Structures are given as structure tokens and as C-alpha cells.
Amino acid sequence: MGEFALGLAHIASLDTMLSILIGTVLGVLVGVMPGLGSVIGITMVLPFTLAMGQMPALAMMLGVYCGSVYGGSISAIVINTPGTPQAAATALDGFPMAQRGEADLAIGWATAASLVGGLFSVIVLMLAAPQLAAFALNFTAIETFALGCFALICIAGVSQGSMLKGLLAGALGLFIASVGLDHVTGDMRFTFGNWQMAAGIGLIPAVVGLFALSEVFIRASEYGRPKPQVVHRVGFRLPPLRDWRPRLGLLLKSCAIGSFVGALPGTGAATSSFISYAEARRSSPRRDNLGKGEPDGIVAAESANNAVTGSAMVPTLALGIPGDPVTAVMLGTLIIHGVTPGPRLFIETIDIVYAVLLILVLVNLLMFAVGALGAQLFTRVLRVPEPLLLTMVTIIALVGAYGVRGNALDLLIALGAGVLGFVLRKGGFPLAPLVIGMVLSQMIENALRQGLLLTRGNFWAFFERPIALTLFVITFLLLVWPLAAWALRRWQGRAGTGAAE
């Protein structure tokens, strides 16, 4: 209990409490505005957290993360435009409820389901992360390298529809992270004689450009297209208890789905919400009404996507592997603030883990209050002129990118990353694997070099260790499975054609 009391003491300060409040409100606000999303919200506040203490910075990031996941449901319900990808499934039943004059009730369903899902995920984090960390204590540099390869392939493979594009984006992230000074030999890599590049490509300017500025460029290129009309009469109304009783099983099942999917590296809340919605369509007694304004759809989607917020921190804290794109960005912030995710975190600094758990509980409770009191106010943000909104995002992003190191080169890096992100998104390439490649690059490279030192340069000895071999096999299967499935479909198609002839 001494560590728990210390974790409580970490957050029992005015600046941490203010960070929780500001982060949650800002997160909901970012989630409400279509097109911004959790990653952009995190990248906008990330540079400013560098001037904060350790706990206020973590509180701010977690507040923005959880608040933005919930906030996307408001615009999904009111204007049928999800503020975040995680809320896409919510619009399927939320907007039909708004069309028949029940927007306040739909927001009530979404807010309550989000609270339950968020708190459920905290319990999962509390129970699962220490067990996973205890298992990971058996890891040496060889197992760490195998785990890094597994995480990289897994994240790239499930990021979006094309595994090849995900792998290419991840490889690009690895390359970008290799620019600068080699920490082992001291050699300069890919700097082209520019001494300012010795420090490498900063993660924060790159992420700010890839997500925030690329979104500005995307929105600017689509400016002028017709937008859906806002349903102006919006409020907040909690459903009566009698309407919750027949949906308790669905609620708990959706929380479990979200927690499980969130703990898998690289999946994220959008995936969990659609899986949960599909399960509701399969098993709900009211499945015939889904898509027509049935609360079951809102409960399934919102409880699942908010259950991801805590469970996605399981691999992040226990193994140092990002659970989704948002935690990939947060991972870099944790390291900057002196928190090294991994098995040792639960032994040497368990008080920080308890502090994170308590922050998540407070953020979810505050998120419920903010949604209940501010639903009408937040919908007014949807009427902000888009040019003004994009200008504000650009200014905040560039100021944040420059403020990290005070280096003018970071402005160019952010702008270049914005152009790169714009081109990649237009080409259908996912950005999350690129960022995760940058985050994992140093861990993978250092673990490989240390492993080669342990085996005296014999890479084949890596495959003699059972845990590493298992991870390598899983990685290989994930890599070749789409190719094998494609070949099998072609063979079946030819066999069917031959039989018909």
C-alpha cells in the first residue's frame, strides 16, 4: 500500500488536477471537431507538456486521449460526421436518433457507455499489465529484438487494408529515425554534411507535421465541399434505469471486446468499435432495429472504443510497445519525462503505474461530467468557420514544433513531414506504422547490437532461444499469411473455373 499512497501523492497536487481538467476538456473539444482526432489532439499539446512536470504532463496527455475518443461521438450523433475514426460506428444509430429528435438521449447513452468502458479498461490495465511485465522479465536483448520485430510487423500489417503499404510506411519510419549520430560508433548517418542534422529527426516535429499539418493540407484541398447541417437542438438526457437492464450483457461484452482488442498492438479503438457493433448486430435481441436509431448500437460502439484507452496502455507500459497510434506518440513523451516503459517499470517505479491508474479513473469521471454539462456548448464548436479552425491548428502546431528544441530546423522538419503525410494519405498509406517505426527504431537497433555482442556476432543463435524463436515464427506467419491467402484464393478460383468447363 505504500506504493499506492505514493502514487496518490503524485497526483494530489493543484497542477496535476488542473492538467486533468484542461486535458479532458480539450480532448472532448478536439474530438467534437471532425477530422482532428486523438492523434492530432495529442500532437498539439505534446510540445507544451515538455515544460511541465512528469505527472502533469502524463495527466494532460491521458485527459486529451480519453476525452477525444468520447468527444467524437457528439459530432457523430449531431451531424453524422464522426469527430474521430473511433466514433464512426456510433453514427450508424446515433444520427438516426438525432433525426427523430432524440439527440440528447443518444448523447446520454454514449456518455454513460463511454464512462463504463473507460473504467472497465482501468481494471484490465491494473490486472493484466503486472502479469505481462512479470513474464517479460525473462527477456534479454535477443527477446527484446524479436519483440520489436513482432510489434513492427504486427502494427504495419493491421494498420489499414494494405499490408504492403503498412510495411513500407514502417520501414520509412525506421529509416527516418536512423538519421543523425550513431550512438554506438559516433558516425554521422544521412546528414549530408549538415551539422544541425546530427541530433536526428525530432520525433515531436515529425509527428506534428505528419498528423496535424497533413490534416490541415487535406482539409484545405477539400475546402468548399458541402457539409452536413447541424442539428441545433442538442442537450443531455440519461436513459432511465429500466432501459439499461436488458442491455447490461451487451455492455459488459462490448467492454471486454474493447479491452481485448486494445491490448493487441496496433489495433485501436476504431477496430474495437466495429467488432463490437458487428457482435451486437449478430447477438442483440433488438438487432433488427440496428441502423435505425437503436441504442444498442451506441452502447456497443462507445463502450468498446473507450475500453481501448486503458487496455492500450497495457503493452505500452509493460513492454514498451505502443497499443495504438496515440500511445505510440505518448511513448515518446513518457521517455522524455524519464519514464522508461517495460518490465522494470512495475518493479522500480510501481508508484507511477498507480498514478496512471488513478489519473485514468479521474479522467473518465470528469469526462462524464464534461459531457453532461457541456454537450450543447461543444456542438457550437462545429459552427466555427473552417479557415479559422485550420489557421489555429497550423499556428499551434508550428509553435509547438519549434518550442521543443528552439531549433528553426524543426519548423522545416514539421513542414516537410506535413507534405510527406499529405502525399502518403492521398496514396492510401497509413501514417501510424511510420510513427511507430520511428518510436521502435532505437530499441530494435540497440537490442540487435547487444544481442550480437552476447552471441559473438552469430545471428543464428537468436533462433536457439525459445521465446525469441516463438516471436520470430509469429512475425513470419503474420508477414506471409496475406500472401498465402491470396495464392489460395487464386488457386480455388482456377479450380472452380476448371470444374465448370
C-alpha positions, 0 to 999 in steps of 0.5 A: 500500500505504500506504493499506492499512497505514493502514487496518490501523492503524485497526483494530489497536487493543484497542477496535476488536477488542473492538467486533468481538467484542461486535458479532458476538456480539450480532448472532448473539444478536439474530438467534437471537431471532425477530422482532428482526432486523438492523434492530432489532439495529442500532437498539439499539446505534446510540445507544451507538456515538455515544460511541465512536470512528469505527472502533469504532463502524463495527466494532460496527455491521458485527459486529451486521449480519453476525452477525444475518443468520447468527444467524437461521438457528439459530432457523430450523433449531431451531424453524422460526421464522426469527430474521430475514426473511433466514433464512426460506428456510433453514427450508424444509430446515433444520427438516426436518433438525432433525426427523430429528435432524440439527440440528447438521449443518444448523447446520454447513452454514449456518455454513460457507455463511454464512462463504463468502458473507460473504467472497465479498461482501468481494471484490465490495465491494473490486472493484466499489465503486472502479469505481462511485465512479470513474464517479460522479465525473462527477456534479454536483448535477443527477446527484446529484438524479436519483440520489436520485430513482432510489434513492427510487423504486427502494427504495419500489417493491421494498420489499414487494408494494405499490408504492403503499404503498412510495411513500407510506411514502417520501414520509412519510419525506421529509416527516418529515425536512423538519421543523425549520430550513431550512438554506438560508433559516433558516425554521422548517418544521412546528414549530408554534411549538415551539422544541425542534422546530427541530433536526428529527426525530432520525433515531436516535429515529425509527428506534428507535421505528419498528423496535424499539418497533413490534416490541415493540407487535406482539409484545405484541398477539400475546402468548399465541399458541402457539409452536413447541417447541424442539428441545433437542438442538442442537450443531455438526457440519461436513459432511465434505469429500466432501459439499461437492464436488458442491455447490461450483457451487451455492455459488459461484452462490448467492454471486454471486446474493447479491452481485448482488442486494445491490448493487441498492438496496433489495433485501436479503438476504431477496430474495437468499435466495429467488432463490437457493433458487428457482435451486437448486430449478430447477438442483440435481441433488438438487432433488427432495429440496428441502423435505425436509431437503436441504442444498442448500437451506441452502447456497443460502439462507445463502450468498446472504443473507450475500453481501448484507452486503458487496455492500450496502455497495457503493452505500452507500459509493460513492454514498451510497445505502443497499443495504438497510434496515440500511445505510440506518440505518448511513448515518446513523451513518457521517455522524455519525462524519464519514464522508461516503459517495460518490465522494470517499470512495475518493479522500480517505479510501481508508484507511477503505474498507480498514478496512471491508474488513478489519473485514468479513473479521474479522467473518465469521471470528469469526462462524464461530467464534461459531457453532461454539462457541456454537450450543447456548448461543444456542438457550437464548436462545429459552427466555427468557420473552417479557415479559422479552425485550420489557421489555429491548428497550423499556428499551434502546431508550428509553435509547438514544433519549434518550442521543443528544441528552439531549433528553426530546423524543426519548423522545416522538419514539421513542414516537410513531414506535413507534405510527406503525410499529405502525399502518403494519405492521398496514396492510401498509406497509413501514417501510424506504422511510420510513427511507430517505426520511428518510436521502435527504431532505437530499441530494435537497433540497440537490442540487435547490437547487444544481442550480437555482442552476447552471441559473438556476432552469430545471428543464428543463435537468436533462433536457439532461444525459445521465446525469441524463436516463438516471436520470430515464427509469429512475425513470419506467419503474420508477414506471409499469411496475406500472401498465402491467402491470396495464392489460395484464393487464386488457386480455388478460383482456377479450380472452380473455373476448371470444374465448370468447363 
